[in-house]
């Protein structure tokens, strides 16, 4: 899923796992997160998704 880097506005394509149900752990309301880095400026982003 494409996101914008807050530092340089470059578009970063982040690998986000498919929708709910794939990861069956803990509370269903728990936010899952992933980390990625901007390939343009190296800014690290932490992404959370439902
Ligand atoms: Zn950037």
mmCIF file of the protein (N, C-alpha, C, O) and its ligand, coordinates in Angstrom:
data_MODEL
# 
_entry.id   MODEL 
# 
loop_
_entity.id 
_entity.type 
_entity.pdbx_number_of_molecules 
1 polymer     1 
2 non-polymer 1 
# 
_entity_poly.entity_id                      1 
_entity_poly.type                           'polypeptide(L)' 
_entity_poly.nstd_linkage                   no 
_entity_poly.nstd_monomer                   no 
_entity_poly.pdbx_seq_one_letter_code       
;(UNK)(UNK)(UNK)(UNK)(UNK)(UNK)(UNK)(UNK)(UNK)(UNK)(UNK)(UNK)(UNK)(UNK)(UNK)(UNK)
(UNK)(UNK)(UNK)(UNK)(UNK)(UNK)(UNK)(UNK)(UNK)(UNK)(UNK)(UNK)(UNK)(UNK)(UNK)(UNK)
(UNK)(UNK)(UNK)(UNK)(UNK)(UNK)(UNK)(UNK)(UNK)(UNK)(UNK)(UNK)(UNK)(UNK)(UNK)(UNK)
(UNK)(UNK)
;
_entity_poly.pdbx_seq_one_letter_code_can   XXXXXXXXXXXXXXXXXXXXXXXXXXXXXXXXXXXXXXXXXXXXXXXXXX 
_entity_poly.pdbx_strand_id                 A 
# 
loop_
_entity_poly_seq.entity_id 
_entity_poly_seq.num 
_entity_poly_seq.mon_id 
_entity_poly_seq.hetero 
1 1  UNK n 
1 2  UNK n 
1 3  UNK n 
1 4  UNK n 
1 5  UNK n 
1 6  UNK n 
1 7  UNK n 
1 8  UNK n 
1 9  UNK n 
1 10 UNK n 
1 11 UNK n 
1 12 UNK n 
1 13 UNK n 
1 14 UNK n 
1 15 UNK n 
1 16 UNK n 
1 17 UNK n 
1 18 UNK n 
1 19 UNK n 
1 20 UNK n 
1 21 UNK n 
1 22 UNK n 
1 23 UNK n 
1 24 UNK n 
1 25 UNK n 
1 26 UNK n 
1 27 UNK n 
1 28 UNK n 
1 29 UNK n 
1 30 UNK n 
1 31 UNK n 
1 32 UNK n 
1 33 UNK n 
1 34 UNK n 
1 35 UNK n 
1 36 UNK n 
1 37 UNK n 
1 38 UNK n 
1 39 UNK n 
1 40 UNK n 
1 41 UNK n 
1 42 UNK n 
1 43 UNK n 
1 44 UNK n 
1 45 UNK n 
1 46 UNK n 
1 47 UNK n 
1 48 UNK n 
1 49 UNK n 
1 50 UNK n 
# 
loop_
_struct_asym.id 
_struct_asym.entity_id 
A 1 
B 2 
# 
loop_
_chem_comp.id 
_chem_comp.type 
_chem_comp.mon_nstd_flag 
UNK 'L-peptide linking' . 
ZN  non-polymer         . 
# 
_pdbx_entity_nonpoly.entity_id   2 
_pdbx_entity_nonpoly.name        ? 
_pdbx_entity_nonpoly.comp_id     ZN 
# 
_pdbx_nonpoly_scheme.asym_id         B 
_pdbx_nonpoly_scheme.entity_id       2 
_pdbx_nonpoly_scheme.mon_id          ZN 
_pdbx_nonpoly_scheme.ndb_seq_num     1 
_pdbx_nonpoly_scheme.pdb_seq_num     101 
_pdbx_nonpoly_scheme.auth_seq_num    101 
_pdbx_nonpoly_scheme.pdb_mon_id      ZN 
_pdbx_nonpoly_scheme.auth_mon_id     ZN 
_pdbx_nonpoly_scheme.pdb_strand_id   A 
_pdbx_nonpoly_scheme.pdb_ins_code    . 
# 
loop_
_atom_site.group_PDB 
_atom_site.id 
_atom_site.type_symbol 
_atom_site.label_atom_id 
_atom_site.label_alt_id 
_atom_site.label_comp_id 
_atom_site.label_asym_id 
_atom_site.label_entity_id 
_atom_site.label_seq_id 
_atom_site.pdbx_PDB_ins_code 
_atom_site.Cartn_x 
_atom_site.Cartn_y 
_atom_site.Cartn_z 
_atom_site.occupancy 
_atom_site.B_iso_or_equiv 
_atom_site.pdbx_formal_charge 
_atom_site.auth_seq_id 
_atom_site.auth_comp_id 
_atom_site.auth_asym_id 
_atom_site.auth_atom_id 
_atom_site.pdbx_PDB_model_num 
ATOM   1   N  N  . UNK A 1 1  ? 0.844  -1.186  0.000  1.00 0.00 ? 1   UNK A N  1 
ATOM   2   C  CA . UNK A 1 1  ? 0.000  0.000   0.000  1.00 0.00 ? 1   UNK A CA 1 
ATOM   3   C  C  . UNK A 1 1  ? 0.881  1.238   0.000  1.00 0.00 ? 1   UNK A C  1 
ATOM   4   O  O  . UNK A 1 1  ? 1.801  1.330   0.812  1.00 0.00 ? 1   UNK A O  1 
ATOM   5   N  N  . UNK A 1 2  ? 0.629  2.183   -0.878 1.00 0.00 ? 2   UNK A N  1 
ATOM   6   C  CA . UNK A 1 2  ? 1.469  3.370   -0.988 1.00 0.00 ? 2   UNK A CA 1 
ATOM   7   C  C  . UNK A 1 2  ? 1.184  4.379   0.108  1.00 0.00 ? 2   UNK A C  1 
ATOM   8   O  O  . UNK A 1 2  ? 0.030  4.685   0.407  1.00 0.00 ? 2   UNK A O  1 
ATOM   9   N  N  . UNK A 1 3  ? 2.239  4.884   0.694  1.00 0.00 ? 3   UNK A N  1 
ATOM   10  C  CA . UNK A 1 3  ? 2.088  5.916   1.710  1.00 0.00 ? 3   UNK A CA 1 
ATOM   11  C  C  . UNK A 1 3  ? 3.074  7.029   1.422  1.00 0.00 ? 3   UNK A C  1 
ATOM   12  O  O  . UNK A 1 3  ? 4.048  6.831   0.695  1.00 0.00 ? 3   UNK A O  1 
ATOM   13  N  N  . UNK A 1 4  ? 2.828  8.184   1.983  1.00 0.00 ? 4   UNK A N  1 
ATOM   14  C  CA . UNK A 1 4  ? 3.714  9.304   1.761  1.00 0.00 ? 4   UNK A CA 1 
ATOM   15  C  C  . UNK A 1 4  ? 4.676  9.468   2.919  1.00 0.00 ? 4   UNK A C  1 
ATOM   16  O  O  . UNK A 1 4  ? 4.272  9.418   4.081  1.00 0.00 ? 4   UNK A O  1 
ATOM   17  N  N  . UNK A 1 5  ? 5.943  9.662   2.609  1.00 0.00 ? 5   UNK A N  1 
ATOM   18  C  CA . UNK A 1 5  ? 6.927  9.910   3.649  1.00 0.00 ? 5   UNK A CA 1 
ATOM   19  C  C  . UNK A 1 5  ? 6.679  11.297  4.243  1.00 0.00 ? 5   UNK A C  1 
ATOM   20  O  O  . UNK A 1 5  ? 6.562  12.272  3.501  1.00 0.00 ? 5   UNK A O  1 
ATOM   21  N  N  . UNK A 1 6  ? 6.599  11.395  5.568  1.00 0.00 ? 6   UNK A N  1 
ATOM   22  C  CA . UNK A 1 6  ? 6.356  12.692  6.197  1.00 0.00 ? 6   UNK A CA 1 
ATOM   23  C  C  . UNK A 1 6  ? 7.549  13.634  6.098  1.00 0.00 ? 6   UNK A C  1 
ATOM   24  O  O  . UNK A 1 6  ? 7.411  14.837  6.321  1.00 0.00 ? 6   UNK A O  1 
ATOM   25  N  N  . UNK A 1 7  ? 8.688  13.108  5.773  1.00 0.00 ? 7   UNK A N  1 
ATOM   26  C  CA . UNK A 1 7  ? 9.886  13.927  5.722  1.00 0.00 ? 7   UNK A CA 1 
ATOM   27  C  C  . UNK A 1 7  ? 10.140 14.507  4.343  1.00 0.00 ? 7   UNK A C  1 
ATOM   28  O  O  . UNK A 1 7  ? 10.509 15.674  4.213  1.00 0.00 ? 7   UNK A O  1 
ATOM   29  N  N  . UNK A 1 8  ? 9.945  13.705  3.325  1.00 0.00 ? 8   UNK A N  1 
ATOM   30  C  CA . UNK A 1 8  ? 10.327 14.171  1.989  1.00 0.00 ? 8   UNK A CA 1 
ATOM   31  C  C  . UNK A 1 8  ? 9.202  14.015  0.968  1.00 0.00 ? 8   UNK A C  1 
ATOM   32  O  O  . UNK A 1 8  ? 9.387  14.335  -0.207 1.00 0.00 ? 8   UNK A O  1 
ATOM   33  N  N  . UNK A 1 9  ? 8.037  13.524  1.403  1.00 0.00 ? 9   UNK A N  1 
ATOM   34  C  CA . UNK A 1 9  ? 6.886  13.366  0.511  1.00 0.00 ? 9   UNK A CA 1 
ATOM   35  C  C  . UNK A 1 9  ? 7.077  12.335  -0.588 1.00 0.00 ? 9   UNK A C  1 
ATOM   36  O  O  . UNK A 1 9  ? 6.295  12.274  -1.537 1.00 0.00 ? 9   UNK A O  1 
ATOM   37  N  N  . UNK A 1 10 ? 8.115  11.532  -0.457 1.00 0.00 ? 10  UNK A N  1 
ATOM   38  C  CA . UNK A 1 10 ? 8.280  10.449  -1.422 1.00 0.00 ? 10  UNK A CA 1 
ATOM   39  C  C  . UNK A 1 10 ? 7.217  9.388   -1.167 1.00 0.00 ? 10  UNK A C  1 
ATOM   40  O  O  . UNK A 1 10 ? 6.746  9.219   -0.042 1.00 0.00 ? 10  UNK A O  1 
ATOM   41  N  N  . UNK A 1 11 ? 6.855  8.693   -2.204 1.00 0.00 ? 11  UNK A N  1 
ATOM   42  C  CA . UNK A 1 11 ? 5.876  7.619   -2.040 1.00 0.00 ? 11  UNK A CA 1 
ATOM   43  C  C  . UNK A 1 11 ? 6.602  6.324   -1.701 1.00 0.00 ? 11  UNK A C  1 
ATOM   44  O  O  . UNK A 1 11 ? 7.526  5.902   -2.395 1.00 0.00 ? 11  UNK A O  1 
ATOM   45  N  N  . UNK A 1 12 ? 6.160  5.717   -0.628 1.00 0.00 ? 12  UNK A N  1 
ATOM   46  C  CA . UNK A 1 12 ? 6.768  4.469   -0.184 1.00 0.00 ? 12  UNK A CA 1 
ATOM   47  C  C  . UNK A 1 12 ? 5.729  3.371   -0.308 1.00 0.00 ? 12  UNK A C  1 
ATOM   48  O  O  . UNK A 1 12 ? 4.581  3.534   0.105  1.00 0.00 ? 12  UNK A O  1 
ATOM   49  N  N  . UNK A 1 13 ? 6.134  2.278   -0.868 1.00 0.00 ? 13  UNK A N  1 
ATOM   50  C  CA . UNK A 1 13 ? 5.223  1.147   -0.946 1.00 0.00 ? 13  UNK A CA 1 
ATOM   51  C  C  . UNK A 1 13 ? 5.517  0.211   0.209  1.00 0.00 ? 13  UNK A C  1 
ATOM   52  O  O  . UNK A 1 13 ? 6.575  -0.416  0.272  1.00 0.00 ? 13  UNK A O  1 
ATOM   53  N  N  . UNK A 1 14 ? 4.573  0.131   1.109  1.00 0.00 ? 14  UNK A N  1 
ATOM   54  C  CA . UNK A 1 14 ? 4.756  -0.701  2.289  1.00 0.00 ? 14  UNK A CA 1 
ATOM   55  C  C  . UNK A 1 14 ? 4.041  -2.027  2.106  1.00 0.00 ? 14  UNK A C  1 
ATOM   56  O  O  . UNK A 1 14 ? 2.930  -2.089  1.579  1.00 0.00 ? 14  UNK A O  1 
ATOM   57  N  N  . UNK A 1 15 ? 4.693  -3.071  2.546  1.00 0.00 ? 15  UNK A N  1 
ATOM   58  C  CA . UNK A 1 15 ? 4.086  -4.391  2.468  1.00 0.00 ? 15  UNK A CA 1 
ATOM   59  C  C  . UNK A 1 15 ? 3.196  -4.598  3.676  1.00 0.00 ? 15  UNK A C  1 
ATOM   60  O  O  . UNK A 1 15 ? 3.672  -4.738  4.803  1.00 0.00 ? 15  UNK A O  1 
ATOM   61  N  N  . UNK A 1 16 ? 1.923  -4.615  3.430  1.00 0.00 ? 16  UNK A N  1 
ATOM   62  C  CA . UNK A 1 16 ? 0.956  -4.808  4.508  1.00 0.00 ? 16  UNK A CA 1 
ATOM   63  C  C  . UNK A 1 16 ? 0.279  -6.154  4.309  1.00 0.00 ? 16  UNK A C  1 
ATOM   64  O  O  . UNK A 1 16 ? -0.229 -6.446  3.226  1.00 0.00 ? 16  UNK A O  1 
ATOM   65  N  N  . UNK A 1 17 ? 0.271  -6.960  5.339  1.00 0.00 ? 17  UNK A N  1 
ATOM   66  C  CA . UNK A 1 17 ? -0.355 -8.281  5.223  1.00 0.00 ? 17  UNK A CA 1 
ATOM   67  C  C  . UNK A 1 17 ? -1.832 -8.168  4.875  1.00 0.00 ? 17  UNK A C  1 
ATOM   68  O  O  . UNK A 1 17 ? -2.465 -7.160  5.189  1.00 0.00 ? 17  UNK A O  1 
ATOM   69  N  N  . UNK A 1 18 ? -2.377 -9.171  4.243  1.00 0.00 ? 18  UNK A N  1 
ATOM   70  C  CA . UNK A 1 18 ? -3.799 -9.177  3.906  1.00 0.00 ? 18  UNK A CA 1 
ATOM   71  C  C  . UNK A 1 18 ? -4.676 -9.032  5.142  1.00 0.00 ? 18  UNK A C  1 
ATOM   72  O  O  . UNK A 1 18 ? -4.230 -9.222  6.273  1.00 0.00 ? 18  UNK A O  1 
ATOM   73  N  N  . UNK A 1 19 ? -5.912 -8.696  4.896  1.00 0.00 ? 19  UNK A N  1 
ATOM   74  C  CA . UNK A 1 19 ? -6.882 -8.339  5.920  1.00 0.00 ? 19  UNK A CA 1 
ATOM   75  C  C  . UNK A 1 19 ? -6.998 -9.249  7.127  1.00 0.00 ? 19  UNK A C  1 
ATOM   76  O  O  . UNK A 1 19 ? -6.269 -10.232 7.260  1.00 0.00 ? 19  UNK A O  1 
ATOM   77  N  N  . UNK A 1 20 ? -7.935 -8.899  8.008  1.00 0.00 ? 20  UNK A N  1 
ATOM   78  C  CA . UNK A 1 20 ? -8.101 -9.602  9.280  1.00 0.00 ? 20  UNK A CA 1 
ATOM   79  C  C  . UNK A 1 20 ? -8.382 -11.086 9.094  1.00 0.00 ? 20  UNK A C  1 
ATOM   80  O  O  . UNK A 1 20 ? -8.951 -11.516 8.091  1.00 0.00 ? 20  UNK A O  1 
ATOM   81  N  N  . UNK A 1 21 ? -7.969 -11.839 10.079 1.00 0.00 ? 21  UNK A N  1 
ATOM   82  C  CA . UNK A 1 21 ? -8.219 -13.269 10.018 1.00 0.00 ? 21  UNK A CA 1 
ATOM   83  C  C  . UNK A 1 21 ? -6.957 -14.064 9.729  1.00 0.00 ? 21  UNK A C  1 
ATOM   84  O  O  . UNK A 1 21 ? -6.862 -15.240 10.080 1.00 0.00 ? 21  UNK A O  1 
ATOM   85  N  N  . UNK A 1 22 ? -6.002 -13.428 9.099  1.00 0.00 ? 22  UNK A N  1 
ATOM   86  C  CA . UNK A 1 22 ? -4.783 -14.147 8.761  1.00 0.00 ? 22  UNK A CA 1 
ATOM   87  C  C  . UNK A 1 22 ? -3.933 -14.374 10.011 1.00 0.00 ? 22  UNK A C  1 
ATOM   88  O  O  . UNK A 1 22 ? -3.396 -15.458 10.242 1.00 0.00 ? 22  UNK A O  1 
ATOM   89  N  N  . UNK A 1 23 ? -3.833 -13.314 10.804 1.00 0.00 ? 23  UNK A N  1 
ATOM   90  C  CA . UNK A 1 23 ? -3.067 -13.433 12.037 1.00 0.00 ? 23  UNK A CA 1 
ATOM   91  C  C  . UNK A 1 23 ? -4.031 -13.583 13.203 1.00 0.00 ? 23  UNK A C  1 
ATOM   92  O  O  . UNK A 1 23 ? -4.677 -12.616 13.607 1.00 0.00 ? 23  UNK A O  1 
ATOM   93  N  N  . UNK A 1 24 ? -4.128 -14.776 13.736 1.00 0.00 ? 24  UNK A N  1 
ATOM   94  C  CA . UNK A 1 24 ? -5.066 -15.025 14.814 1.00 0.00 ? 24  UNK A CA 1 
ATOM   95  C  C  . UNK A 1 24 ? -4.337 -15.014 16.145 1.00 0.00 ? 24  UNK A C  1 
ATOM   96  O  O  . UNK A 1 24 ? -3.979 -16.062 16.684 1.00 0.00 ? 24  UNK A O  1 
ATOM   97  N  N  . UNK A 1 25 ? -4.129 -13.851 16.650 1.00 0.00 ? 25  UNK A N  1 
ATOM   98  C  CA . UNK A 1 25 ? -3.467 -13.767 17.944 1.00 0.00 ? 25  UNK A CA 1 
ATOM   99  C  C  . UNK A 1 25 ? -3.986 -12.595 18.733 1.00 0.00 ? 25  UNK A C  1 
ATOM   100 O  O  . UNK A 1 25 ? -4.355 -11.563 18.171 1.00 0.00 ? 25  UNK A O  1 
ATOM   101 N  N  . UNK A 1 26 ? -4.013 -12.758 20.030 1.00 0.00 ? 26  UNK A N  1 
ATOM   102 C  CA . UNK A 1 26 ? -4.354 -11.691 20.958 1.00 0.00 ? 26  UNK A CA 1 
ATOM   103 C  C  . UNK A 1 26 ? -5.726 -11.082 20.658 1.00 0.00 ? 26  UNK A C  1 
ATOM   104 O  O  . UNK A 1 26 ? -6.574 -11.692 20.005 1.00 0.00 ? 26  UNK A O  1 
ATOM   105 N  N  . UNK A 1 27 ? -5.911 -9.867  21.154 1.00 0.00 ? 27  UNK A N  1 
ATOM   106 C  CA . UNK A 1 27 ? -7.212 -9.246  20.996 1.00 0.00 ? 27  UNK A CA 1 
ATOM   107 C  C  . UNK A 1 27 ? -7.427 -8.808  19.548 1.00 0.00 ? 27  UNK A C  1 
ATOM   108 O  O  . UNK A 1 27 ? -6.492 -8.357  18.887 1.00 0.00 ? 27  UNK A O  1 
ATOM   109 N  N  . UNK A 1 28 ? -8.639 -8.938  19.068 1.00 0.00 ? 28  UNK A N  1 
ATOM   110 C  CA . UNK A 1 28 ? -8.928 -8.530  17.687 1.00 0.00 ? 28  UNK A CA 1 
ATOM   111 C  C  . UNK A 1 28 ? -8.801 -7.028  17.488 1.00 0.00 ? 28  UNK A C  1 
ATOM   112 O  O  . UNK A 1 28 ? -8.665 -6.559  16.358 1.00 0.00 ? 28  UNK A O  1 
ATOM   113 N  N  . UNK A 1 29 ? -8.844 -6.272  18.580 1.00 0.00 ? 29  UNK A N  1 
ATOM   114 C  CA . UNK A 1 29 ? -8.773 -4.816  18.451 1.00 0.00 ? 29  UNK A CA 1 
ATOM   115 C  C  . UNK A 1 29 ? -7.336 -4.308  18.501 1.00 0.00 ? 29  UNK A C  1 
ATOM   116 O  O  . UNK A 1 29 ? -7.067 -3.121  18.321 1.00 0.00 ? 29  UNK A O  1 
ATOM   117 N  N  . UNK A 1 30 ? -6.443 -5.221  18.745 1.00 0.00 ? 30  UNK A N  1 
ATOM   118 C  CA . UNK A 1 30 ? -5.051 -4.801  18.864 1.00 0.00 ? 30  UNK A CA 1 
ATOM   119 C  C  . UNK A 1 30 ? -4.522 -4.329  17.512 1.00 0.00 ? 30  UNK A C  1 
ATOM   120 O  O  . UNK A 1 30 ? -4.705 -4.972  16.478 1.00 0.00 ? 30  UNK A O  1 
ATOM   121 N  N  . UNK A 1 31 ? -3.871 -3.197  17.569 1.00 0.00 ? 31  UNK A N  1 
ATOM   122 C  CA . UNK A 1 31 ? -3.278 -2.683  16.345 1.00 0.00 ? 31  UNK A CA 1 
ATOM   123 C  C  . UNK A 1 31 ? -2.010 -3.458  16.013 1.00 0.00 ? 31  UNK A C  1 
ATOM   124 O  O  . UNK A 1 31 ? -1.187 -3.749  16.882 1.00 0.00 ? 31  UNK A O  1 
ATOM   125 N  N  . UNK A 1 32 ? -1.883 -3.771  14.779 1.00 0.00 ? 32  UNK A N  1 
ATOM   126 C  CA . UNK A 1 32 ? -0.651 -4.407  14.340 1.00 0.00 ? 32  UNK A CA 1 
ATOM   127 C  C  . UNK A 1 32 ? 0.207  -3.371  13.654 1.00 0.00 ? 32  UNK A C  1 
ATOM   128 O  O  . UNK A 1 32 ? -0.304 -2.437  13.036 1.00 0.00 ? 32  UNK A O  1 
ATOM   129 N  N  . UNK A 1 33 ? 1.461  -3.530  13.758 1.00 0.00 ? 33  UNK A N  1 
ATOM   130 C  CA . UNK A 1 33 ? 2.340  -2.537  13.179 1.00 0.00 ? 33  UNK A CA 1 
ATOM   131 C  C  . UNK A 1 33 ? 3.475  -3.152  12.404 1.00 0.00 ? 33  UNK A C  1 
ATOM   132 O  O  . UNK A 1 33 ? 3.808  -4.326  12.567 1.00 0.00 ? 33  UNK A O  1 
ATOM   133 N  N  . UNK A 1 34 ? 4.048  -2.352  11.577 1.00 0.00 ? 34  UNK A N  1 
ATOM   134 C  CA . UNK A 1 34 ? 5.209  -2.786  10.831 1.00 0.00 ? 34  UNK A CA 1 
ATOM   135 C  C  . UNK A 1 34 ? 6.116  -1.582  10.653 1.00 0.00 ? 34  UNK A C  1 
ATOM   136 O  O  . UNK A 1 34 ? 5.673  -0.435  10.724 1.00 0.00 ? 34  UNK A O  1 
ATOM   137 N  N  . UNK A 1 35 ? 7.350  -1.850  10.429 1.00 0.00 ? 35  UNK A N  1 
ATOM   138 C  CA . UNK A 1 35 ? 8.281  -0.748  10.230 1.00 0.00 ? 35  UNK A CA 1 
ATOM   139 C  C  . UNK A 1 35 ? 8.856  -0.803  8.836  1.00 0.00 ? 35  UNK A C  1 
ATOM   140 O  O  . UNK A 1 35 ? 9.117  -1.875  8.291  1.00 0.00 ? 35  UNK A O  1 
ATOM   141 N  N  . UNK A 1 36 ? 9.045  0.354   8.277  1.00 0.00 ? 36  UNK A N  1 
ATOM   142 C  CA . UNK A 1 36 ? 9.676  0.424   6.967  1.00 0.00 ? 36  UNK A CA 1 
ATOM   143 C  C  . UNK A 1 36 ? 10.491 1.709   6.917  1.00 0.00 ? 36  UNK A C  1 
ATOM   144 O  O  . UNK A 1 36 ? 10.312 2.598   7.748  1.00 0.00 ? 36  UNK A O  1 
ATOM   145 N  N  . UNK A 1 37 ? 11.362 1.799   5.963  1.00 0.00 ? 37  UNK A N  1 
ATOM   146 C  CA . UNK A 1 37 ? 12.189 2.989   5.845  1.00 0.00 ? 37  UNK A CA 1 
ATOM   147 C  C  . UNK A 1 37 ? 12.028 3.593   4.462  1.00 0.00 ? 37  UNK A C  1 
ATOM   148 O  O  . UNK A 1 37 ? 11.924 2.885   3.460  1.00 0.00 ? 37  UNK A O  1 
ATOM   149 N  N  . UNK A 1 38 ? 12.009 4.910   4.432  1.00 0.00 ? 38  UNK A N  1 
ATOM   150 C  CA . UNK A 1 38 ? 11.905 5.615   3.161  1.00 0.00 ? 38  UNK A CA 1 
ATOM   151 C  C  . UNK A 1 38 ? 13.164 5.370   2.345  1.00 0.00 ? 38  UNK A C  1 
ATOM   152 O  O  . UNK A 1 38 ? 14.282 5.532   2.835  1.00 0.00 ? 38  UNK A O  1 
ATOM   153 N  N  . UNK A 1 39 ? 12.966 4.983   1.111  1.00 0.00 ? 39  UNK A N  1 
ATOM   154 C  CA . UNK A 1 39 ? 14.129 4.701   0.273  1.00 0.00 ? 39  UNK A CA 1 
ATOM   155 C  C  . UNK A 1 39 ? 14.749 5.979   -0.267 1.00 0.00 ? 39  UNK A C  1 
ATOM   156 O  O  . UNK A 1 39 ? 15.852 5.963   -0.814 1.00 0.00 ? 39  UNK A O  1 
ATOM   157 N  N  . UNK A 1 40 ? 14.044 7.069   -0.113 1.00 0.00 ? 40  UNK A N  1 
ATOM   158 C  CA . UNK A 1 40 ? 14.559 8.338   -0.619 1.00 0.00 ? 40  UNK A CA 1 
ATOM   159 C  C  . UNK A 1 40 ? 15.429 9.045   0.416  1.00 0.00 ? 40  UNK A C  1 
ATOM   160 O  O  . UNK A 1 40 ? 16.533 9.491   0.104  1.00 0.00 ? 40  UNK A O  1 
ATOM   161 N  N  . UNK A 1 41 ? 14.927 9.146   1.659  1.00 0.00 ? 41  UNK A N  1 
ATOM   162 C  CA . UNK A 1 41 ? 15.653 9.906   2.676  1.00 0.00 ? 41  UNK A CA 1 
ATOM   163 C  C  . UNK A 1 41 ? 16.072 9.049   3.861  1.00 0.00 ? 41  UNK A C  1 
ATOM   164 O  O  . UNK A 1 41 ? 16.821 9.509   4.722  1.00 0.00 ? 41  UNK A O  1 
ATOM   165 N  N  . UNK A 1 42 ? 15.602 7.822   3.915  1.00 0.00 ? 42  UNK A N  1 
ATOM   166 C  CA . UNK A 1 42 ? 16.004 6.933   4.990  1.00 0.00 ? 42  UNK A CA 1 
ATOM   167 C  C  . UNK A 1 42 ? 15.194 7.093   6.257  1.00 0.00 ? 42  UNK A C  1 
ATOM   168 O  O  . UNK A 1 42 ? 15.488 6.452   7.266  1.00 0.00 ? 42  UNK A O  1 
ATOM   169 N  N  . UNK A 1 43 ? 14.185 7.933   6.220  1.00 0.00 ? 43  UNK A N  1 
ATOM   170 C  CA . UNK A 1 43 ? 13.338 8.135   7.397  1.00 0.00 ? 43  UNK A CA 1 
ATOM   171 C  C  . UNK A 1 43 ? 12.602 6.842   7.731  1.00 0.00 ? 43  UNK A C  1 
ATOM   172 O  O  . UNK A 1 43 ? 12.018 6.197   6.860  1.00 0.00 ? 43  UNK A O  1 
ATOM   173 N  N  . UNK A 1 44 ? 12.644 6.481   9.001  1.00 0.00 ? 44  UNK A N  1 
ATOM   174 C  CA . UNK A 1 44 ? 11.958 5.255   9.404  1.00 0.00 ? 44  UNK A CA 1 
ATOM   175 C  C  . UNK A 1 44 ? 10.528 5.552   9.795  1.00 0.00 ? 44  UNK A C  1 
ATOM   176 O  O  . UNK A 1 44 ? 10.253 6.494   10.538 1.00 0.00 ? 44  UNK A O  1 
ATOM   177 N  N  . UNK A 1 45 ? 9.641  4.751   9.297  1.00 0.00 ? 45  UNK A N  1 
ATOM   178 C  CA . UNK A 1 45 ? 8.235  4.928   9.599  1.00 0.00 ? 45  UNK A CA 1 
ATOM   179 C  C  . UNK A 1 45 ? 7.710  3.685   10.288 1.00 0.00 ? 45  UNK A C  1 
ATOM   180 O  O  . UNK A 1 45 ? 8.079  2.560   9.950  1.00 0.00 ? 45  UNK A O  1 
ATOM   181 N  N  . UNK A 1 46 ? 6.857  3.903   11.243 1.00 0.00 ? 46  UNK A N  1 
ATOM   182 C  CA . UNK A 1 46 ? 6.191  2.799   11.891 1.00 0.00 ? 46  UNK A CA 1 
ATOM   183 C  C  . UNK A 1 46 ? 4.730  2.865   11.504 1.00 0.00 ? 46  UNK A C  1 
ATOM   184 O  O  . UNK A 1 46 ? 4.051  3.861   11.754 1.00 0.00 ? 46  UNK A O  1 
ATOM   185 N  N  . UNK A 1 47 ? 4.262  1.822   10.906 1.00 0.00 ? 47  UNK A N  1 
ATOM   186 C  CA . UNK A 1 47 ? 2.900  1.812   10.384 1.00 0.00 ? 47  UNK A CA 1 
ATOM   187 C  C  . UNK A 1 47 ? 2.013  0.936   11.245 1.00 0.00 ? 47  UNK A C  1 
ATOM   188 O  O  . UNK A 1 47 ? 2.398  -0.158  11.656 1.00 0.00 ? 47  UNK A O  1 
ATOM   189 N  N  . UNK A 1 48 ? 0.829  1.435   11.505 1.00 0.00 ? 48  UNK A N  1 
ATOM   190 C  CA . UNK A 1 48 ? -0.145 0.626   12.230 1.00 0.00 ? 48  UNK A CA 1 
ATOM   191 C  C  . UNK A 1 48 ? -1.377 0.475   11.371 1.00 0.00 ? 48  UNK A C  1 
ATOM   192 O  O  . UNK A 1 48 ? -1.771 1.382   10.637 1.00 0.00 ? 48  UNK A O  1 
ATOM   193 N  N  . UNK A 1 49 ? -1.962 -0.670  11.480 1.00 0.00 ? 49  UNK A N  1 
ATOM   194 C  CA . UNK A 1 49 ? -3.137 -0.906  10.651 1.00 0.00 ? 49  UNK A CA 1 
ATOM   195 C  C  . UNK A 1 49 ? -4.041 -1.882  11.366 1.00 0.00 ? 49  UNK A C  1 
ATOM   196 O  O  . UNK A 1 49 ? -3.607 -2.602  12.265 1.00 0.00 ? 49  UNK A O  1 
ATOM   197 N  N  . UNK A 1 50 ? -5.294 -1.905  10.967 1.00 0.00 ? 50  UNK A N  1 
ATOM   198 C  CA . UNK A 1 50 ? -6.259 -2.812  11.565 1.00 0.00 ? 50  UNK A CA 1 
ATOM   199 C  C  . UNK A 1 50 ? -6.301 -4.132  10.832 1.00 0.00 ? 50  UNK A C  1 
ATOM   200 O  O  . UNK A 1 50 ? -7.065 -5.021  11.206 1.00 0.00 ? 50  UNK A O  1 
HETATM 201 ZN ZN . ZN  B 2 .  ? 11.531 10.203  2.917  1.00 0.00 ? 101 ZN  A ZN 1 
# 
